[in-house]
Amino acid sequence: MQTEHLRQLDRQLVWHPFTAMSAWEDEDFPVIAAAEGFHLIDTDGRRYLDGHSSLWCNVHGHRVPAIDAAIRDQLDRVAHSTLLGLANLPSIELAGQLVQRAPAGLTKVFFADCGAAGVEVALKMAWQYHRQKASPESRDLFVCLSHAYHGDTVGTVSVGGIDEFHSLFGGLLFPTLRIPTPATPGLSLDDCLRHTEEILTANADRIAGVIVEPLVQAAAGILVHPPGYLRGLRQLTERLGLLLIADEIAVGFGRLGTLFACEQEDVHPDILILSKGLTGGYLPLAATLTTEEIYEAFLGDPWAGRTFYHGHTYTGNPLACAAALASLKLLEENEVLLNARKIERVLAEELTADGSAAWMRHVGAIRRRGTMAGIDLALDPAQLTPFPPQRRAGHAVMLACRERGVILRNIGDTVVLYPAPAMPVGLVRELCQTVREALAELRPDA
Ligand SMILES: Cc1ncc(COP(=O)(O)O)c(C=O)c1O
């Protein structure tokens, strides 16, 4: 009864993100009231395995004693104070810890309060940097990958490339140059890099920066890049004197078995953006890291117009920074990276394509990397015929998982598994078992 009342209030008052609200009104969605470990608990006391890390950010589970204690301890000191004109203890310490762990050369940390804001910082920083270098050039173009996703603000949508989310806003966006994703079916790594080289070379003196999601394009449906792409792109950008901006918001903090994805190809970007898992998935925070060279272009007399006029009210929030410090400590103490690599093996075992299995009847493709997996649904997998949109096949699988006590989120007709890097492998197997059951139940018609 209480739950139904809360649902009614929600329907009346709350506009949910990325949600078809007319269909939402007919749904009996859970109202989350609590959590324990890797489970969320609703107002009726039902427990759900958090199979998507509460939108890809949870690292150690929920109500982790060490992170809870760190936030409470900080709460006893100060919850918020600005970085405009003041410093605070946790943000200084966190900046130090990030610089120590990040790819070499990234020595300055600019804090923001969500992933998209962190990307906006990177874009504006790169833009202004070029205008303040000793020999200013009119670098007015950002380069981004096809099917890119970097957030939902106007700047980040400009460097995005997911038609369903972004095409409506075309007239509102700044122009960009597109390079092919190396995950394009039928495109070899060599051809992809060759084509990219042509585009970059032809426009080199206009390019303000090249932005990439390293190794995996998550929001595009877990598009996995072939090994060597990131390094190849770094070599190209280095040779042409272009800034490389690595958006590790979805892939950082253990997702792929290393603290940062760039490490896996020994890549040192000029700008690195972190968020989501930065606080262990507890509080909103982003960090944009950059080099001395970029930073120095912003130095000069205060009246010389070189200041970076960008900031957010909650930039460097002490509670969020305290959570991030506790999370970093736990990543090491609990050997979370090792666990993430175990999860990668478990996902490979549990989601291995087996053409004869009932759960494969409508599976067109499975892509995996680290703790992330995307399962494409198809009406006829042999022909890769899509389901009609009104079937909402991905949504149906998501609902069937929820019925069985697992929360995850589909992106259209791609079912995405995104367990927390610290999730015990037994629970990961449970997650996969549930997804297989839900897939086996999928029928062509509702
Ligand atoms: C690669 C990437 N960049 C940026 C963002 C945006 O982050 P936020 O939702 O915190 O604005 C996301 C969110 O999913 C992401 O996956």
The ligand as an SDF file (V2000), in Angstrom:
LIG
                    3D

 16 16  0  0  0  0  0  0  0  0999 V2000
   32.0190    7.7640  -21.2710 C   0  0  0  0  0  0  0  0  0  0  0  0
   31.0640    8.6720  -20.5420 C   0  0  0  0  0  0  0  0  0  0  0  0
   31.3380    9.9810  -20.4890 N   0  0  0  0  0  0  0  0  0  0  0  0
   30.5380   10.8350  -19.8310 C   0  0  0  0  0  0  0  0  0  0  0  0
   29.4010   10.3970  -19.1880 C   0  0  0  0  0  0  0  0  0  0  0  0
   28.5170   11.3700  -18.4790 C   0  0  0  0  0  0  0  0  0  0  0  0
   28.6010   11.2600  -17.0980 O   0  0  0  0  0  0  0  0  0  0  0  0
   27.4330   11.8760  -16.1840 P   0  0  0  0  0  0  0  0  0  0  0  0
   26.2340   11.0330  -16.4220 O   0  0  0  0  0  0  0  0  0  0  0  0
   27.9530   11.7660  -14.7890 O   0  0  0  0  0  0  0  0  0  0  0  0
   27.2480   13.2750  -16.6220 O   0  0  0  0  0  0  0  0  0  0  0  0
   29.0880    9.0400  -19.2190 C   0  0  0  0  0  0  0  0  0  0  0  0
   27.8760    8.5320  -18.5490 C   0  0  0  0  0  0  0  0  0  0  0  0
   27.4400    7.4220  -18.7490 O   0  0  0  0  0  0  0  0  0  0  0  0
   29.9290    8.1470  -19.9260 C   0  0  0  0  0  0  0  0  0  0  0  0
   29.6430    6.8390  -20.0200 O   0  0  0  0  0  0  0  0  0  0  0  0
  1  2  1  0
  2  3  1  0
  2 15  2  0
  3  4  2  0
  4  5  1  0
  5  6  1  0
  5 12  2  0
  6  7  1  0
  7  8  1  0
  8  9  2  0
  8 10  1  0
  8 11  1  0
 12 13  1  0
 12 15  1  0
 13 14  2  0
 15 16  1  0
M  END
$$$$
